[in-house]
């Protein structure tokens, strides 16, 4: 669900992406989406946090192994 939300948010942004669009793509209802995420803002924050965590892991790997480039992490 978070991956789909990221795919929807990133190209067009927060304002132009609806939770209904995300729900339809996932194959669930908007109400079920709200069961997992209280509102669109919380879902958006989770998407941003998930992306930030992925970057953090890559940076830690890169720093730990000075031989690697960002593309190799």
CHARMM-style PDB file with segment names, atoms N, HN, CA, C and O in Angstrom:
ATOM      1  N   UNK     1       0.826  -1.192   0.000  1.00  0.00      PROA
ATOM      2  CA  UNK     1       0.000   0.000   0.000  1.00  0.00      PROA
ATOM      3  C   UNK     1       0.872   1.259   0.000  1.00  0.00      PROA
ATOM      4  O   UNK     1       0.578   2.229  -0.698  1.00  0.00      PROA
ATOM      5  N   UNK     2       1.942   1.229   0.788  1.00  0.00      PROA
ATOM      6  HN  UNK     2       2.181   0.440   1.355  1.00  0.00      PROA
ATOM      7  CA  UNK     2       2.830   2.389   0.867  1.00  0.00      PROA
ATOM      8  C   UNK     2       3.553   2.587  -0.461  1.00  0.00      PROA
ATOM      9  O   UNK     2       3.743   3.720  -0.904  1.00  0.00      PROA
ATOM     10  N   UNK     3       3.955   1.491  -1.093  1.00  0.00      PROA
ATOM     11  HN  UNK     3       3.801   0.571  -0.733  1.00  0.00      PROA
ATOM     12  CA  UNK     3       4.636   1.596  -2.390  1.00  0.00      PROA
ATOM     13  C   UNK     3       3.714   2.213  -3.441  1.00  0.00      PROA
ATOM     14  O   UNK     3       4.150   3.037  -4.245  1.00  0.00      PROA
ATOM     15  N   UNK     4       2.464   1.823  -3.434  1.00  0.00      PROA
ATOM     16  HN  UNK     4       2.110   1.154  -2.781  1.00  0.00      PROA
ATOM     17  CA  UNK     4       1.495   2.387  -4.374  1.00  0.00      PROA
ATOM     18  C   UNK     4       1.267   3.864  -4.067  1.00  0.00      PROA
ATOM     19  O   UNK     4       1.202   4.691  -4.977  1.00  0.00      PROA
ATOM     20  N   UNK     5       1.147   4.186  -2.796  1.00  0.00      PROA
ATOM     21  HN  UNK     5       1.200   3.514  -2.057  1.00  0.00      PROA
ATOM     22  CA  UNK     5       0.960   5.590  -2.419  1.00  0.00      PROA
ATOM     23  C   UNK     5       2.141   6.427  -2.900  1.00  0.00      PROA
ATOM     24  O   UNK     5       1.952   7.537  -3.397  1.00  0.00      PROA
ATOM     25  N   UNK     6       3.362   5.901  -2.754  1.00  0.00      PROA
ATOM     26  HN  UNK     6       3.515   4.999  -2.350  1.00  0.00      PROA
ATOM     27  CA  UNK     6       4.541   6.629  -3.225  1.00  0.00      PROA
ATOM     28  C   UNK     6       4.478   6.834  -4.740  1.00  0.00      PROA
ATOM     29  O   UNK     6       4.774   7.919  -5.239  1.00  0.00      PROA
ATOM     30  N   UNK     7       4.092   5.786  -5.461  1.00  0.00      PROA
ATOM     31  HN  UNK     7       3.851   4.904  -5.055  1.00  0.00      PROA
ATOM     32  CA  UNK     7       3.975   5.885  -6.923  1.00  0.00      PROA
ATOM     33  C   UNK     7       2.963   6.956  -7.330  1.00  0.00      PROA
ATOM     34  O   UNK     7       3.128   7.608  -8.361  1.00  0.00      PROA
ATOM     35  N   UNK     8       1.929   7.135  -6.532  1.00  0.00      PROA
ATOM     36  HN  UNK     8       1.795   6.605  -5.695  1.00  0.00      PROA
ATOM     37  CA  UNK     8       0.906   8.133  -6.850  1.00  0.00      PROA
ATOM     38  C   UNK     8       1.318   9.534  -6.407  1.00  0.00      PROA
ATOM     39  O   UNK     8       1.130  10.496  -7.151  1.00  0.00      PROA
ATOM     40  N   UNK     9       1.877   9.661  -5.205  1.00  0.00      PROA
ATOM     41  HN  UNK     9       2.030   8.879  -4.600  1.00  0.00      PROA
ATOM     42  CA  UNK     9       2.246  10.971  -4.672  1.00  0.00      PROA
ATOM     43  C   UNK     9       3.411  11.618  -5.427  1.00  0.00      PROA
ATOM     44  O   UNK     9       3.359  12.805  -5.751  1.00  0.00      PROA
ATOM     45  N   UNK    10       4.439  10.856  -5.700  1.00  0.00      PROA
ATOM     46  HN  UNK    10       4.482   9.892  -5.437  1.00  0.00      PROA
ATOM     47  CA  UNK    10       5.682  11.450  -6.195  1.00  0.00      PROA
ATOM     48  C   UNK    10       5.547  12.170  -7.538  1.00  0.00      PROA
ATOM     49  O   UNK    10       6.076  13.274  -7.671  1.00  0.00      PROA
ATOM     50  N   UNK    11       4.878  11.614  -8.524  1.00  0.00      PROA
ATOM     51  HN  UNK    11       4.448  10.717  -8.416  1.00  0.00      PROA
ATOM     52  CA  UNK    11       4.813  12.336  -9.807  1.00  0.00      PROA
ATOM     53  C   UNK    11       3.934  13.587  -9.800  1.00  0.00      PROA
ATOM     54  O   UNK    11       4.251  14.578 -10.458  1.00  0.00      PROA
ATOM     55  N   UNK    12       2.820  13.537  -9.046  1.00  0.00      PROA
ATOM     56  HN  UNK    12       2.563  12.732  -8.511  1.00  0.00      PROA
ATOM     57  CA  UNK    12       1.866  14.650  -9.120  1.00  0.00      PROA
ATOM     58  C   UNK    12       1.732  15.441  -7.829  1.00  0.00      PROA
ATOM     59  O   UNK    12       1.147  16.524  -7.822  1.00  0.00      PROA
ATOM     60  N   UNK    13       2.273  14.906  -6.728  1.00  0.00      PROA
ATOM     61  HN  UNK    13       2.749  14.026  -6.733  1.00  0.00      PROA
ATOM     62  CA  UNK    13       2.230  15.626  -5.467  1.00  0.00      PROA
ATOM     63  C   UNK    13       1.053  15.281  -4.584  1.00  0.00      PROA
ATOM     64  O   UNK    13       0.137  14.554  -4.967  1.00  0.00      PROA
ATOM     65  N   UNK    14       1.113  15.826  -3.400  1.00  0.00      PROA
ATOM     66  HN  UNK    14       1.857  16.417  -3.089  1.00  0.00      PROA
ATOM     67  CA  UNK    14       0.127  15.564  -2.347  1.00  0.00      PROA
ATOM     68  C   UNK    14      -1.273  16.032  -2.744  1.00  0.00      PROA
ATOM     69  O   UNK    14      -2.241  15.279  -2.629  1.00  0.00      PROA
ATOM     70  N   UNK    15      -1.373  17.261  -3.204  1.00  0.00      PROA
ATOM     71  HN  UNK    15      -0.587  17.872  -3.297  1.00  0.00      PROA
ATOM     72  CA  UNK    15      -2.686  17.857  -3.479  1.00  0.00      PROA
ATOM     73  C   UNK    15      -3.443  17.140  -4.595  1.00  0.00      PROA
ATOM     74  O   UNK    15      -4.664  17.011  -4.521  1.00  0.00      PROA
ATOM     75  N   UNK    16      -2.744  16.677  -5.618  1.00  0.00      PROA
ATOM     76  HN  UNK    16      -1.751  16.782  -5.678  1.00  0.00      PROA
ATOM     77  CA  UNK    16      -3.412  16.074  -6.775  1.00  0.00      PROA
ATOM     78  C   UNK    16      -3.623  14.571  -6.634  1.00  0.00      PROA
ATOM     79  O   UNK    16      -4.166  13.934  -7.537  1.00  0.00      PROA
ATOM     80  N   UNK    17      -3.205  14.008  -5.525  1.00  0.00      PROA
ATOM     81  HN  UNK    17      -2.764  14.525  -4.791  1.00  0.00      PROA
ATOM     82  CA  UNK    17      -3.379  12.577  -5.294  1.00  0.00      PROA
ATOM     83  C   UNK    17      -4.464  12.375  -4.249  1.00  0.00      PROA
ATOM     84  O   UNK    17      -4.409  12.960  -3.167  1.00  0.00      PROA
ATOM     85  N   UNK    18      -5.441  11.554  -4.572  1.00  0.00      PROA
ATOM     86  HN  UNK    18      -5.486  11.079  -5.451  1.00  0.00      PROA
ATOM     87  CA  UNK    18      -6.515  11.287  -3.613  1.00  0.00      PROA
ATOM     88  C   UNK    18      -6.340   9.899  -2.998  1.00  0.00      PROA
ATOM     89  O   UNK    18      -5.740   9.009  -3.601  1.00  0.00      PROA
ATOM     90  N   UNK    19      -6.868   9.735  -1.804  1.00  0.00      PROA
ATOM     91  HN  UNK    19      -7.355  10.458  -1.315  1.00  0.00      PROA
ATOM     92  CA  UNK    19      -6.829   8.420  -1.177  1.00  0.00      PROA
ATOM     93  C   UNK    19      -7.701   7.441  -1.958  1.00  0.00      PROA
ATOM     94  O   UNK    19      -7.451   6.236  -1.938  1.00  0.00      PROA
ATOM     95  N   UNK    20      -8.697   7.940  -2.630  1.00  0.00      PROA
ATOM     96  HN  UNK    20      -8.900   8.919  -2.647  1.00  0.00      PROA
ATOM     97  CA  UNK    20      -9.531   7.083  -3.481  1.00  0.00      PROA
ATOM     98  C   UNK    20      -8.690   6.502  -4.618  1.00  0.00      PROA
ATOM     99  O   UNK    20      -8.810   5.318  -4.932  1.00  0.00      PROA
ATOM    100  N   UNK    21      -7.844   7.321  -5.235  1.00  0.00      PROA
ATOM    101  HN  UNK    21      -7.747   8.283  -4.980  1.00  0.00      PROA
ATOM    102  CA  UNK    21      -6.954   6.848  -6.309  1.00  0.00      PROA
ATOM    103  C   UNK    21      -6.030   5.749  -5.793  1.00  0.00      PROA
ATOM    104  O   UNK    21      -5.837   4.728  -6.452  1.00  0.00      PROA
ATOM    105  N   UNK    22      -5.469   5.966  -4.622  1.00  0.00      PROA
ATOM    106  HN  UNK    22      -5.627   6.796  -4.086  1.00  0.00      PROA
ATOM    107  CA  UNK    22      -4.553   4.990  -4.036  1.00  0.00      PROA
ATOM    108  C   UNK    22      -5.300   3.701  -3.722  1.00  0.00      PROA
ATOM    109  O   UNK    22      -4.819   2.611  -4.031  1.00  0.00      PROA
ATOM    110  N   UNK    23      -6.464   3.820  -3.114  1.00  0.00      PROA
ATOM    111  HN  UNK    23      -6.854   4.705  -2.863  1.00  0.00      PROA
ATOM    112  CA  UNK    23      -7.272   2.646  -2.796  1.00  0.00      PROA
ATOM    113  C   UNK    23      -7.626   1.838  -4.026  1.00  0.00      PROA
ATOM    114  O   UNK    23      -7.528   0.611  -4.016  1.00  0.00      PROA
ATOM    115  N   UNK    24      -8.037   2.515  -5.086  1.00  0.00      PROA
ATOM    116  HN  UNK    24      -8.116   3.512  -5.094  1.00  0.00      PROA
ATOM    117  CA  UNK    24      -8.384   1.821  -6.326  1.00  0.00      PROA
ATOM    118  C   UNK    24      -7.186   1.069  -6.890  1.00  0.00      PROA
ATOM    119  O   UNK    24      -7.327  -0.065  -7.348  1.00  0.00      PROA
ATOM    120  N   UNK    25      -6.027   1.680  -6.862  1.00  0.00      PROA
ATOM    121  HN  UNK    25      -5.912   2.601  -6.490  1.00  0.00      PROA
ATOM    122  CA  UNK    25      -4.815   1.044  -7.379  1.00  0.00      PROA
ATOM    123  C   UNK    25      -4.445  -0.188  -6.549  1.00  0.00      PROA
ATOM    124  O   UNK    25      -3.993  -1.195  -7.094  1.00  0.00      PROA
ATOM    125  N   UNK    26      -4.638  -0.104  -5.243  1.00  0.00      PROA
ATOM    126  HN  UNK    26      -5.005   0.714  -4.800  1.00  0.00      PROA
ATOM    127  CA  UNK    26      -4.322  -1.221  -4.347  1.00  0.00      PROA
ATOM    128  C   UNK    26      -5.392  -2.308  -4.437  1.00  0.00      PROA
ATOM    129  O   UNK    26      -5.133  -3.474  -4.138  1.00  0.00      PROA
ATOM    130  N   UNK    27      -6.579  -1.919  -4.847  1.00  0.00      PROA
ATOM    131  HN  UNK    27      -6.790  -0.972  -5.090  1.00  0.00      PROA
ATOM    132  CA  UNK    27      -7.691  -2.871  -4.915  1.00  0.00      PROA
ATOM    133  C   UNK    27      -8.486  -2.925  -3.627  1.00  0.00      PROA
ATOM    134  O   UNK    27      -9.002  -3.974  -3.241  1.00  0.00      PROA
ATOM    135  N   UNK    28      -8.578  -1.781  -2.967  1.00  0.00      PROA
ATOM    136  HN  UNK    28      -8.159  -0.928  -3.280  1.00  0.00      PROA
ATOM    137  CA  UNK    28      -9.342  -1.699  -1.724  1.00  0.00      PROA
ATOM    138  C   UNK    28     -10.182  -0.432  -1.736  1.00  0.00      PROA
ATOM    139  O   UNK    28     -10.087   0.385  -2.651  1.00  0.00      PROA
ATOM    140  N   UNK    29     -10.988  -0.285  -0.728  1.00  0.00      PROA
ATOM    141  HN  UNK    29     -11.066  -0.949   0.015  1.00  0.00      PROA
ATOM    142  CA  UNK    29     -11.837   0.903  -0.633  1.00  0.00      PROA
ATOM    143  C   UNK    29     -11.102   2.019   0.102  1.00  0.00      PROA
ATOM    144  O   UNK    29     -10.125   1.786   0.813  1.00  0.00      PROA
ATOM    145  N   UNK    30     -11.593   3.215  -0.085  1.00  0.00      PROA
ATOM    146  HN  UNK    30     -12.387   3.405  -0.662  1.00  0.00      PROA
ATOM    147  CA  UNK    30     -11.048   4.366   0.624  1.00  0.00      PROA
ATOM    148  C   UNK    30     -11.244   4.184   2.136  1.00  0.00      PROA
ATOM    149  O   UNK    30     -10.375   4.564   2.921  1.00  0.00      PROA
ATOM    150  N   UNK    31     -12.361   3.613   2.538  1.00  0.00      PROA
ATOM    151  HN  UNK    31     -13.066   3.304   1.899  1.00  0.00      PROA
ATOM    152  CA  UNK    31     -12.635   3.387   3.948  1.00  0.00      PROA
ATOM    153  C   UNK    31     -11.624   2.411   4.559  1.00  0.00      PROA
ATOM    154  O   UNK    31     -11.188   2.599   5.695  1.00  0.00      PROA
ATOM    155  N   UNK    32     -11.257   1.384   3.816  1.00  0.00      PROA
ATOM    156  HN  UNK    32     -11.611   1.231   2.894  1.00  0.00      PROA
ATOM    157  CA  UNK    32     -10.264   0.432   4.304  1.00  0.00      PROA
ATOM    158  C   UNK    32      -8.896   1.099   4.420  1.00  0.00      PROA
ATOM    159  O   UNK    32      -8.140   0.816   5.349  1.00  0.00      PROA
ATOM    160  N   UNK    33      -8.586   1.966   3.493  1.00  0.00      PROA
ATOM    161  HN  UNK    33      -9.200   2.195   2.737  1.00  0.00      PROA
ATOM    162  CA  UNK    33      -7.338   2.725   3.557  1.00  0.00      PROA
ATOM    163  C   UNK    33      -7.311   3.564   4.830  1.00  0.00      PROA
ATOM    164  O   UNK    33      -6.284   3.636   5.504  1.00  0.00      PROA
ATOM    165  N   UNK    34      -8.422   4.190   5.157  1.00  0.00      PROA
ATOM    166  HN  UNK    34      -9.257   4.131   4.610  1.00  0.00      PROA
ATOM    167  CA  UNK    34      -8.513   5.010   6.373  1.00  0.00      PROA
ATOM    168  C   UNK    34      -8.416   4.155   7.634  1.00  0.00      PROA
ATOM    169  O   UNK    34      -8.034   4.648   8.696  1.00  0.00      PROA
ATOM    170  N   UNK    35      -8.764   2.877   7.515  1.00  0.00      PROA
ATOM    171  HN  UNK    35      -9.075   2.476   6.653  1.00  0.00      PROA
ATOM    172  CA  UNK    35      -8.618   1.971   8.665  1.00  0.00      PROA
ATOM    173  C   UNK    35      -7.139   1.831   9.044  1.00  0.00      PROA
ATOM    174  O   UNK    35      -6.795   1.715  10.221  1.00  0.00      PROA
ATOM    175  N   UNK    36      -6.282   1.845   8.036  1.00  0.00      PROA
ATOM    176  HN  UNK    36      -6.561   1.939   7.080  1.00  0.00      PROA
ATOM    177  CA  UNK    36      -4.835   1.704   8.269  1.00  0.00      PROA
ATOM    178  C   UNK    36      -4.148   3.040   8.528  1.00  0.00      PROA
ATOM    179  O   UNK    36      -3.192   3.111   9.300  1.00  0.00      PROA
ATOM    180  N   UNK    37      -4.626   4.079   7.893  1.00  0.00      PROA
ATOM    181  HN  UNK    37      -5.403   4.021   7.266  1.00  0.00      PROA
ATOM    182  CA  UNK    37      -4.050   5.423   8.018  1.00  0.00      PROA
ATOM    183  C   UNK    37      -5.199   6.384   8.303  1.00  0.00      PROA
ATOM    184  O   UNK    37      -6.155   6.466   7.532  1.00  0.00      PROA
ATOM    185  N   UNK    38      -5.103   7.098   9.398  1.00  0.00      PROA
ATOM    186  HN  UNK    38      -4.327   7.032  10.025  1.00  0.00      PROA
ATOM    187  CA  UNK    38      -6.207   7.955   9.851  1.00  0.00      PROA
ATOM    188  C   UNK    38      -6.642   8.960   8.780  1.00  0.00      PROA
ATOM    189  O   UNK    38      -7.828   9.262   8.647  1.00  0.00      PROA
ATOM    190  N   UNK    39      -5.672   9.472   8.022  1.00  0.00      PROA
ATOM    191  HN  UNK    39      -4.708   9.227   8.131  1.00  0.00      PROA
ATOM    192  CA  UNK    39      -5.999  10.433   6.975  1.00  0.00      PROA
ATOM    193  C   UNK    39      -4.881  10.474   5.931  1.00  0.00      PROA
ATOM    194  O   UNK    39      -3.852   9.814   6.081  1.00  0.00      PROA
ATOM    195  N   UNK    40      -5.092  11.237   4.900  1.00  0.00      PROA
ATOM    196  HN  UNK    40      -5.928  11.773   4.778  1.00  0.00      PROA
ATOM    197  CA  UNK    40      -4.133  11.334   3.804  1.00  0.00      PROA
ATOM    198  C   UNK    40      -2.793  11.888   4.267  1.00  0.00      PROA
ATOM    199  O   UNK    40      -1.745  11.447   3.794  1.00  0.00      PROA
ATOM    200  N   UNK    41      -2.814  12.834   5.170  1.00  0.00      PROA
ATOM    201  HN  UNK    41      -3.666  13.192   5.554  1.00  0.00      PROA
ATOM    202  CA  UNK    41      -1.574  13.437   5.652  1.00  0.00      PROA
ATOM    203  C   UNK    41      -0.693  12.398   6.344  1.00  0.00      PROA
ATOM    204  O   UNK    41       0.519  12.369   6.131  1.00  0.00      PROA
ATOM    205  N   UNK    42      -1.293  11.556   7.159  1.00  0.00      PROA
ATOM    206  HN  UNK    42      -2.277  11.579   7.331  1.00  0.00      PROA
ATOM    207  CA  UNK    42      -0.520  10.517   7.849  1.00  0.00      PROA
ATOM    208  C   UNK    42       0.062   9.546   6.838  1.00  0.00      PROA
ATOM    209  O   UNK    42       1.218   9.144   6.968  1.00  0.00      PROA
ATOM    210  N   UNK    43      -0.710   9.162   5.838  1.00  0.00      PROA
ATOM    211  HN  UNK    43      -1.649   9.489   5.732  1.00  0.00      PROA
ATOM    212  CA  UNK    43      -0.199   8.275   4.789  1.00  0.00      PROA
ATOM    213  C   UNK    43       0.987   8.919   4.075  1.00  0.00      PROA
ATOM    214  O   UNK    43       1.987   8.255   3.803  1.00  0.00      PROA
ATOM    215  N   UNK    44       0.875  10.192   3.777  1.00  0.00      PROA
ATOM    216  HN  UNK    44       0.062  10.731   3.998  1.00  0.00      PROA
ATOM    217  CA  UNK    44       1.954  10.915   3.088  1.00  0.00      PROA
ATOM    218  C   UNK    44       3.217  10.948   3.957  1.00  0.00      PROA
ATOM    219  O   UNK    44       4.322  10.756   3.449  1.00  0.00      PROA
ATOM    220  N   UNK    45       3.061  11.187   5.240  1.00  0.00      PROA
ATOM    221  HN  UNK    45       2.164  11.343   5.653  1.00  0.00      PROA
ATOM    222  CA  UNK    45       4.213  11.207   6.153  1.00  0.00      PROA
ATOM    223  C   UNK    45       4.878   9.826   6.189  1.00  0.00      PROA
ATOM    224  O   UNK    45       6.105   9.731   6.189  1.00  0.00      PROA
ATOM    225  N   UNK    46       4.079   8.764   6.218  1.00  0.00      PROA
ATOM    226  HN  UNK    46       3.082   8.842   6.218  1.00  0.00      PROA
ATOM    227  CA  UNK    46       4.636   7.406   6.210  1.00  0.00      PROA
ATOM    228  C   UNK    46       5.412   7.156   4.913  1.00  0.00      PROA
ATOM    229  O   UNK    46       6.480   6.544   4.939  1.00  0.00      PROA
ATOM    230  N   UNK    47       4.889   7.619   3.798  1.00  0.00      PROA
ATOM    231  HN  UNK    47       4.021   8.116   3.777  1.00  0.00      PROA
ATOM    232  CA  UNK    47       5.589   7.480   2.519  1.00  0.00      PROA
ATOM    233  C   UNK    47       6.939   8.203   2.582  1.00  0.00      PROA
ATOM    234  O   UNK    47       7.957   7.652   2.165  1.00  0.00      PROA
ATOM    235  N   UNK    48       6.947   9.426   3.098  1.00  0.00      PROA
ATOM    236  HN  UNK    48       6.119   9.874   3.437  1.00  0.00      PROA
ATOM    237  CA  UNK    48       8.190  10.187   3.197  1.00  0.00      PROA
ATOM    238  C   UNK    48       9.175   9.533   4.167  1.00  0.00      PROA
ATOM    239  O   UNK    48      10.372   9.469   3.889  1.00  0.00      PROA
ATOM    240  N   UNK    49       8.674   9.049   5.299  1.00  0.00      PROA
ATOM    241  HN  UNK    49       7.701   9.100   5.524  1.00  0.00      PROA
ATOM    242  CA  UNK    49       9.543   8.381   6.268  1.00  0.00      PROA
ATOM    243  C   UNK    49      10.162   7.116   5.672  1.00  0.00      PROA
ATOM    244  O   UNK    49      11.346   6.844   5.873  1.00  0.00      PROA
ATOM    245  N   UNK    50       9.366   6.356   4.949  1.00  0.00      PROA
ATOM    246  HN  UNK    50       8.404   6.577   4.786  1.00  0.00      PROA
ATOM    247  CA  UNK    50       9.857   5.128   4.330  1.00  0.00      PROA
ATOM    248  C   UNK    50      10.973   5.442   3.334  1.00  0.00      PROA
ATOM    249  O   UNK    50      12.000   4.763   3.310  1.00  0.00      PROA
ATOM    250  N   UNK    51      10.770   6.465   2.521  1.00  0.00      PROA
ATOM    251  HN  UNK    51       9.936   7.017   2.540  1.00  0.00      PROA
ATOM    252  CA  UNK    51      11.805   6.885   1.576  1.00  0.00      PROA
ATOM    253  C   UNK    51      13.056   7.360   2.287  1.00  0.00      PROA
ATOM    254  O   UNK    51      14.171   7.042   1.871  1.00  0.00      PROA
ATOM    255  N   UNK    52      12.880   8.110   3.346  1.00  0.00      PROA
ATOM    256  HN  UNK    52      11.975   8.368   3.684  1.00  0.00      PROA
ATOM    257  CA  UNK    52      14.018   8.597   4.123  1.00  0.00      PROA
ATOM    258  C   UNK    52      14.796   7.458   4.763  1.00  0.00      PROA
ATOM    259  O   UNK    52      16.025   7.488   4.811  1.00  0.00      PROA
ATOM    260  N   UNK    53      14.077   6.451   5.254  1.00  0.00      PROA
ATOM    261  HN  UNK    53      13.079   6.426   5.215  1.00  0.00      PROA
ATOM    262  CA  UNK    53      14.737   5.289   5.849  1.00  0.00      PROA
ATOM    263  C   UNK    53      15.555   4.523   4.820  1.00  0.00      PROA
ATOM    264  O   UNK    53      16.636   4.023   5.130  1.00  0.00      PROA
ATOM    265  N   UNK    54      15.043   4.428   3.594  1.00  0.00      PROA
ATOM    266  HN  UNK    54      14.164   4.835   3.342  1.00  0.00      PROA
ATOM    267  CA  UNK    54      15.781   3.745   2.531  1.00  0.00      PROA
ATOM    268  C   UNK    54      17.075   4.493   2.203  1.00  0.00      PROA
ATOM    269  O   UNK    54      18.123   3.873   2.020  1.00  0.00      PROA
ATOM    270  N   UNK    55      17.004   5.792   2.131  1.00  0.00      PROA
ATOM    271  HN  UNK    55      16.153   6.296   2.280  1.00  0.00      PROA
ATOM    272  CA  UNK    55      18.192   6.607   1.868  1.00  0.00      PROA
ATOM    273  C   UNK    55      19.190   6.463   3.012  1.00  0.00      PROA
ATOM    274  O   UNK    55      20.391   6.330   2.780  1.00  0.00      PROA
ATOM    275  N   UNK    56      18.692   6.488   4.248  1.00  0.00      PROA
ATOM    276  HN  UNK    56      17.716   6.596   4.437  1.00  0.00      PROA
ATOM    277  CA  UNK    56      19.567   6.346   5.409  1.00  0.00      PROA
ATOM    278  C   UNK    56      20.333   5.027   5.365  1.00  0.00      PROA
ATOM    279  O   UNK    56      21.538   5.007   5.619  1.00  0.00      PROA
ATOM    280  N   UNK    57      19.654   3.931   5.046  1.00  0.00      PROA
ATOM    281  HN  UNK    57      18.676   3.948   4.839  1.00  0.00      PROA
ATOM    282  CA  UNK    57      20.312   2.626   4.968  1.00  0.00      PROA
ATOM    283  C   UNK    57      21.407   2.628   3.913  1.00  0.00      PROA
ATOM    284  O   UNK    57      22.491   2.089   4.136  1.00  0.00      PROA
ATOM    285  N   UNK    58      21.126   3.236   2.757  1.00  0.00      PROA
ATOM    286  HN  UNK    58      20.245   3.674   2.576  1.00  0.00      PROA
ATOM    287  CA  UNK    58      22.128   3.301   1.695  1.00  0.00      PROA
ATOM    288  C   UNK    58      23.329   4.139   2.122  1.00  0.00      PROA
ATOM    289  O   UNK    58      24.471   3.785   1.829  1.00  0.00      PROA
ATOM    290  N   UNK    59      23.077   5.232   2.806  1.00  0.00      PROA
ATOM    291  HN  UNK    59      22.150   5.519   3.044  1.00  0.00      PROA
ATOM    292  CA  UNK    59      24.178   6.085   3.261  1.00  0.00      PROA
ATOM    293  C   UNK    59      25.026   5.379   4.310  1.00  0.00      PROA
ATOM    294  O   UNK    59      26.251   5.498   4.296  1.00  0.00      PROA
ATOM    295  N   UNK    60      24.397   4.651   5.210  1.00  0.00      PROA
ATOM    296  HN  UNK    60      23.402   4.554   5.222  1.00  0.00      PROA
ATOM    297  CA  UNK    60      25.149   3.902   6.227  1.00  0.00      PROA
ATOM    298  C   UNK    60      26.034   2.856   5.559  1.00  0.00      PROA
ATOM    299  O   UNK    60      27.191   2.682   5.941  1.00  0.00      PROA
ATOM    300  N   UNK    61      25.495   2.164   4.570  1.00  0.00      PROA
ATOM    301  HN  UNK    61      24.555   2.305   4.260  1.00  0.00      PROA
ATOM    302  CA  UNK    61      26.279   1.170   3.836  1.00  0.00      PROA
ATOM    303  C   UNK    61      27.432   1.837   3.104  1.00  0.00      PROA
ATOM    304  O   UNK    61      28.548   1.317   3.086  1.00  0.00      PROA
ATOM    305  N   UNK    62      27.166   2.968   2.512  1.00  0.00      PROA
ATOM    306  HN  UNK    62      26.259   3.390   2.527  1.00  0.00      PROA
ATOM    307  CA  UNK    62      28.201   3.689   1.774  1.00  0.00      PROA
ATOM    308  C   UNK    62      29.317   4.155   2.693  1.00  0.00      PROA
ATOM    309  O   UNK    62      30.493   4.021   2.355  1.00  0.00      PROA
ATOM    310  N   UNK    63      28.969   4.693   3.833  1.00  0.00      PROA
ATOM    311  HN  UNK    63      28.014   4.802   4.107  1.00  0.00      PROA
ATOM    312  CA  UNK    63      29.975   5.176   4.788  1.00  0.00      PROA
ATOM    313  C   UNK    63      30.779   4.004   5.351  1.00  0.00      PROA
ATOM    314  O   UNK    63      31.988   4.115   5.553  1.00  0.00      PROA
ATOM    315  N   UNK    64      30.099   2.878   5.605  1.00  0.00      PROA
ATOM    316  HN  UNK    64      29.117   2.788   5.441  1.00  0.00      PROA
ATOM    317  CA  UNK    64      30.777   1.709   6.166  1.00  0.00      PROA
ATOM    318  C   UNK    64      31.753   1.089   5.180  1.00  0.00      PROA
ATOM    319  O   UNK    64      32.740   0.475   5.587  1.00  0.00      PROA
ATOM    320  N   UNK    65      31.492   1.242   3.903  1.00  0.00      PROA
ATOM    321  HN  UNK    65      30.691   1.741   3.572  1.00  0.00      PROA
ATOM    322  CA  UNK    65      32.356   0.667   2.883  1.00  0.00      PROA
ATOM    323  C   UNK    65      32.738   1.754   1.899  1.00  0.00      PROA
ATOM    324  O   UNK    65      32.016   2.004   0.934  1.00  0.00      PROA
ATOM    325  N   UNK    66      33.840   2.386   2.128  1.00  0.00      PROA
ATOM    326  HN  UNK    66      34.427   2.183   2.912  1.00  0.00      PROA
ATOM    327  CA  UNK    66      34.267   3.524   1.315  1.00  0.00      PROA
ATOM    328  C   UNK    66      34.542   3.146  -0.135  1.00  0.00      PROA
ATOM    329  O   UNK    66      34.685   4.027  -0.982  1.00  0.00      PROA
ATOM    330  N   UNK    67      34.617   1.869  -0.430  1.00  0.00      PROA
ATOM    331  HN  UNK    67      34.500   1.153   0.259  1.00  0.00      PROA
ATOM    332  CA  UNK    67      34.855   1.410  -1.803  1.00  0.00      PROA
ATOM    333  C   UNK    67      33.607   1.497  -2.686  1.00  0.00      PROA
ATOM    334  O   UNK    67      33.711   1.538  -3.911  1.00  0.00      PROA
ATOM    335  N   UNK    68      32.432   1.525  -2.060  1.00  0.00      PROA
ATOM    336  HN  UNK    68      32.347   1.492  -1.064  1.00  0.00      PROA
ATOM    337  CA  UNK    68      31.179   1.522  -2.811  1.00  0.00      PROA
ATOM    338  C   UNK    68      30.806   2.935  -3.285  1.00  0.00      PROA
ATOM    339  O   UNK    68      31.170   3.936  -2.668  1.00  0.00      PROA
ATOM    340  N   UNK    69      30.079   2.976  -4.385  1.00  0.00      PROA
ATOM    341  HN  UNK    69      29.783   2.163  -4.886  1.00  0.00      PROA
ATOM    342  CA  UNK    69      29.467   4.222  -4.838  1.00  0.00      PROA
ATOM    343  C   UNK    69      27.979   4.132  -4.479  1.00  0.00      PROA
ATOM    344  O   UNK    69      27.498   3.055  -4.129  1.00  0.00      PROA
ATOM    345  N   UNK    70      27.250   5.239  -4.562  1.00  0.00      PROA
ATOM    346  HN  UNK    70      27.640   6.114  -4.847  1.00  0.00      PROA
ATOM    347  CA  UNK    70      25.818   5.232  -4.254  1.00  0.00      PROA
ATOM    348  C   UNK    70      25.068   4.242  -5.149  1.00  0.00      PROA
ATOM    349  O   UNK    70      24.113   3.612  -4.696  1.00  0.00      PROA
ATOM    350  N   UNK    71      25.480   4.096  -6.397  1.00  0.00      PROA
ATOM    351  HN  UNK    71      26.256   4.608  -6.764  1.00  0.00      PROA
ATOM    352  CA  UNK    71      24.804   3.189  -7.319  1.00  0.00      PROA
ATOM    353  C   UNK    71      24.988   1.747  -6.892  1.00  0.00      PROA
ATOM    354  O   UNK    71      24.138   0.912  -7.202  1.00  0.00      PROA
ATOM    355  N   UNK    72      26.066   1.420  -6.191  1.00  0.00      PROA
ATOM    356  HN  UNK    72      26.757   2.098  -5.940  1.00  0.00      PROA
ATOM    357  CA  UNK    72      26.342   0.057  -5.792  1.00  0.00      PROA
ATOM    358  C   UNK    72      25.675  -0.326  -4.478  1.00  0.00      PROA
ATOM    359  O   UNK    72      25.645  -1.507  -4.132  1.00  0.00      PROA
ATOM    360  N   UNK    73      25.142   0.635  -3.744  1.00  0.00      PROA
ATOM    361  HN  UNK    73      25.167   1.595  -4.026  1.00  0.00      PROA
ATOM    362  CA  UNK    73      24.518   0.320  -2.451  1.00  0.00      PROA
ATOM    363  C   UNK    73      23.121  -0.179  -2.624  1.00  0.00      PROA
ATOM    364  OT1 UNK    73      22.451  -0.491  -1.640  1.00  0.00      PROA
TER     365      UNK     73
END
